[in-house]
Amino acid sequence: MSGGDVTPSRCSVTGWPGVLVTLDGPGGVGKTTVAELVARELKARDVAVHRTTEPSRTPLGELIRHGTDDFRGMALACLVAADRHHHLEHEILPALWSGRVVLCDRYVASSLVLQGMDGVRADTIWHLHDGIPAPDLAVLLHADAAVLSTRLDRRGRHSRFERQADSSRIEAARYAEAATELGERGWPLLEVACAENAPEAVASTVASHVLPIYEERSGKCPA
């Protein structure tokens, strides 16, 4: 189910005692469902969990969430990056310093894909994200484009990106490219196929990789 081995880190480079787990993937792949199930499984093991999402639930995040028809290209890329910097400072990092596992629905991989679909170069996206820390585990969820398209048609296409012609095929291909780029930058990746596996099985796979990091981090990093 997973693509490649993930070696748990002992302490994050910044020294926080929590664990940052990000979940990215094409529209319709089931990120929100998987995040909910992972949180449930971790909490059942007495792990403190903080769930969050990007764009954030701040006024800036809501502007982005409902403004993909109004903002495009560099304008949208700058808004998304600004929201991520603010989100880290005011929500994610405090939760990590409190020792929680943070499950973040979307992170830098989504910017590489979506802003890339808008014509923004990858090096520009990385420049806008200067200072953004790598997660302790970057989960990339994959599914066949036909499955993704069917799911989007069933639940509705919420954004300009999802309404774009052939969006599922384009997103699936770009997430594969993003996985390669993140891996080359040394990000700890876990790639999971979702179409042929039940959400509960996907969540168990993710949780099984998070728990060793959490257990080692909580025992070796200062609170």
HELIX and SHEET records of a PDB file:
HELIX    1   1 LYS A   31  ALA A   44  1                                  14    
HELIX    2   2 PRO A   59  ARG A   65  1                                   7    
HELIX    3   3 GLY A   73  HIS A   87  1                                  15    
HELIX    4   4 LEU A   88  ILE A   92  3                                   5    
HELIX    5   5 LEU A   93  TRP A   97  1                                   5    
HELIX    6   6 VAL A  108  MET A  117  1                                  10    
HELIX    7   7 ALA A  122  LEU A  128  1                                   7    
HELIX    8   8 ALA A  145  ARG A  155  1                                  11    
HELIX    9   9 ARG A  160  ARG A  163  1                                   4    
HELIX   10  10 SER A  167  GLU A  184  1                                  18    
HELIX   11  11 PRO A  199  LYS A  220  1                                  22    
SHEET    1   A 5 VAL A  49  THR A  53  0                                        
SHEET    2   A 5 VAL A 101  ASP A 105  1                                        
SHEET    3   A 5 VAL A  19  ASP A  24  1                                        
SHEET    4   A 5 LEU A 137  HIS A 142  1                                        
SHEET    5   A 5 LEU A 189  ALA A 193  1                                        
END                                                                             
